[in-house]
Amino acid sequence: MGVIRVGRRLVAVAVVAVLVLALYLGVTFVQVLVASRHDDRGQADAIVVLGAAQYNGEPSGALRGRLDHALELYDLGLAEVVIPTGGGLPGDVTTEGLTGYTYLRQHGVPDEAILVEVDATDTYEALSAARVILDQRGMQRAILVSDPYHNRRLEGIAREVGLDAAVSPTGAGSDAWSLGRETVAVAAGRLIGFRRLSGL
């Protein structure tokens, strides 16, 4: 009988744990979804563009959307500097950051208004590097530009690296897969820290 009681308790604990995890993920999903619909643009020192794929110097659709949105914010006078970020993959002839730089120059942003980051391999590294760039120039506040589903994680990472930032997403849609992936990333990052997820 004692073994049966222990077994029942273990089952009960497991059921409660699963329910708590499901509730946590459910709440996080709602937060990610709600955050994806927010645009907190405002006056800042710099616009940080999160990298996305590039093909031999040609921005992918996702990267072009982010750069176009950054151009919109820049043209509105919300910041005097744009920081395109992102490194490259083995075999690439250029980086996401340099691709962004070229695109911005082609669309009228002066050279002195662009500060390029070319080493980041993920969002955590990009925002950490952006904070260093801002600190070195006595700048403080940034507008972070990425796709909408990315907003909640951007906010969490920015807090973790000490970056004073607001999010302003592109007009791209957020599919269920992207929202689900971000839900897991945000949920895990809150528990163990976003830095530990860097590079995964």
JOTA-V37560 format. One record per residue. N is the residue number from 1. RES is the residue in one letter. NEAR is the number of other ideal C-beta (glycine too) atoms within 10 Angstrom. Layout:
BEGIN
n = {N/N}
res = {RES/RES}
near = {NEAR/NEAR}
END
This chain:
BEGIN
n = {1/2/3/4/5/6/7/8/9/10/11/12/13/14/15/16/17/18/19/20/21/22/23/24/25/26/27/28/29/30/31/32/33/34/35/36/37/38/39/40/41/42/43/44/45/46/47/48/49/50/51/52/53/54/55/56/57/58/59/60/61/62/63/64/65/66/67/68/69/70/71/72/73/74/75/76/77/78/79/80/81/82/83/84/85/86/87/88/89/90/91/92/93/94/95/96/97/98/99/100/101/102/103/104/105/106/107/108/109/110/111/112/113/114/115/116/117/118/119/120/121/122/123/124/125/126/127/128/129/130/131/132/133/134/135/136/137/138/139/140/141/142/143/144/145/146/147/148/149/150/151/152/153/154/155/156/157/158/159/160/161/162/163/164/165/166/167/168/169/170/171/172/173/174/175/176/177/178/179/180/181/182/183/184/185/186/187/188/189/190/191/192/193/194/195/196/197/198/199/200}
res = {M/G/V/I/R/V/G/R/R/L/V/A/V/A/V/V/A/V/L/V/L/A/L/Y/L/G/V/T/F/V/Q/V/L/V/A/S/R/H/D/D/R/G/Q/A/D/A/I/V/V/L/G/A/A/Q/Y/N/G/E/P/S/G/A/L/R/G/R/L/D/H/A/L/E/L/Y/D/L/G/L/A/E/V/V/I/P/T/G/G/G/L/P/G/D/V/T/T/E/G/L/T/G/Y/T/Y/L/R/Q/H/G/V/P/D/E/A/I/L/V/E/V/D/A/T/D/T/Y/E/A/L/S/A/A/R/V/I/L/D/Q/R/G/M/Q/R/A/I/L/V/S/D/P/Y/H/N/R/R/L/E/G/I/A/R/E/V/G/L/D/A/A/V/S/P/T/G/A/G/S/D/A/W/S/L/G/R/E/T/V/A/V/A/A/G/R/L/I/G/F/R/R/L/S/G/L}
near = {5/6/7/8/9/10/10/10/10/10/10/10/10/10/10/10/10/10/10/10/11/10/10/14/15/11/12/20/18/11/17/26/17/11/22/21/10/15/15/14/19/12/11/23/18/25/27/30/31/26/28/20/15/26/12/8/13/13/22/14/10/17/23/17/19/27/26/15/23/28/19/16/19/22/11/10/8/19/23/13/20/24/28/32/26/28/19/18/10/4/5/16/10/16/23/30/26/20/29/30/24/19/23/23/13/9/13/10/21/8/8/8/16/18/20/19/27/19/13/22/15/18/24/22/21/29/28/20/21/26/20/13/18/23/12/9/12/7/20/14/15/25/26/28/29/25/22/23/24/26/27/26/25/26/20/19/28/23/13/16/19/10/22/14/24/19/23/22/25/20/11/18/10/18/10/8/9/17/16/14/14/27/23/14/21/25/18/15/22/15/9/10/14/22/14/12/18/16/9/7}
END
